[in-house]
Amino acid sequence: MILNFAENLKTLRMSRGLTQSELAEELGVSGQAVSRWENTTHTSYPDIELLPIIAGYFEVSVDELLGCSKAQAEERLKRYWARVNACDKTEDGHMQKHELLKEMYKAYPEDPEIMNAFCLSKCWTHAWLNTHDLSKDLALLWEMTEKLQRCNVRHYRENAVKVLINAIDDAHLEECIDKYTSDMDLSRFQLLEWRYAGKRDSAPDRYYDIRQRNLLYAIGGLFSIKSGNKDDLEDAEYRLWRSKMLIGVMDALCNHPCNKPISGDGEPDLWSARRIFYGISLAECICTSDKKEALAILEDAADLAEKLCALPEGTVLGYRSPCLDRLFAPLERKMSQQQADTRTSPILVAHVIARNTGYGLHYCAKSIYDHLLNATETGNFTSLRDTAQFKKILERFQSMATLE
């Protein structure tokens, strides 16, 4: 095999605009050593341990650095992978595979498949970490994770972060999350859920709390669903579908009979404000075609609103859902100076924090009454405003919106 190490090293050095002395300083060797390596007549070679360092500095493989042909390099890599696959066939080949992948990485420091395989090595599982000390390899895992963030294969990037989050010690956890979390790709809470998924036995409270907050955040996305057209919410057919869908979602999540038109079982919880709002929206959509059903929905909304408004401050509310049964919040009554001056009822709030966003209950009786009043004058409820039942419902909402 004919090697072109001297020429390759000189070409790589000059491509970086470095002198022999500057490269020597970067590598921690003497200028004379670099000069000898670049001597095409009597080339000397670095120690074998130094070859991966030089290759890594120039972001090439050892084969490329030495000047192996592409066919030779591919054949060598093929033999490496055959050895890796052979490790999978032995009962205790995990550590052998782990060490072999480290050797491959030194030879091919920019190969994303090698880095991905190293990250997914069974040695990084919780069971293995609990019985073996791999802390000396964490720096290498950090290094690979950073390199893979430049890779165009998304699951390679995510695999690396996922494994690093599992393997990192508590002292460096926040640093790791701050570095790799992203609103669009990997969220902070998703990273934490990955970390604690394997620690359910030792930290069950932490895992289930994070998991449920992640789920709550995802459910919250449903309530903000819109299509591309900004006028969609003015379309009656779309609003009808949306209101029915969201009420159905809340019913499906709850752990009690849902035999009321929109309030489930009629008892207040952290869904209540949404149930009232979407119930009124549903009634608006059907009031011209089914007045009886619309009035039944509005009666149910008024019943639920009155129960909610009657709750004392500090009452702890939950979602009453098996999948959100760890999330609770105390009821607060928040009143601005303007509300106090106009004798308007306070806003009821009971928020659960999920991904730094407050989800839960936010109910303003004044806003609901104003909406009903406007719809009675100019909107769909004009078809109901002359009925005695609707007038009574409107009076009930007015009473809730105004302090006595």
Protein Blocks (a to p, Z undefined) as FASTA:
>chain_A
ZZfklmmmmmmmmmnopafklmmmmnopafklmmmmmmmklccdddfklmmmmmmmnopa
fklmnopafklmmmmmmmmmmmmmmmmmpmklmmmmmmmmmmmmmmmmmbmklmmmmmmp
mklpmklmmmcccklmmmmmmmmmmmmmmpcbfklmmmmmmmmmmmpcfklmmmmmmmmg
cfklmgfklmmmmmmmmmmmmmmmlmmmmmmmmmmmmmmmmmmgccfblklmmpmklmmm
mmmmmmmmmmmmpccdcfbfklonopacfklmmmmmmmmmmmmmmmmmmmmlmmmmmmmm
mmmmmmmmmpcghiacdehpaklmmbccdddddddfklmmnopacdddddddeehiaedj
dddfklmmmmmmmmmmmmmmlmmmmpmklmmmmmmmmmmmpcZZ
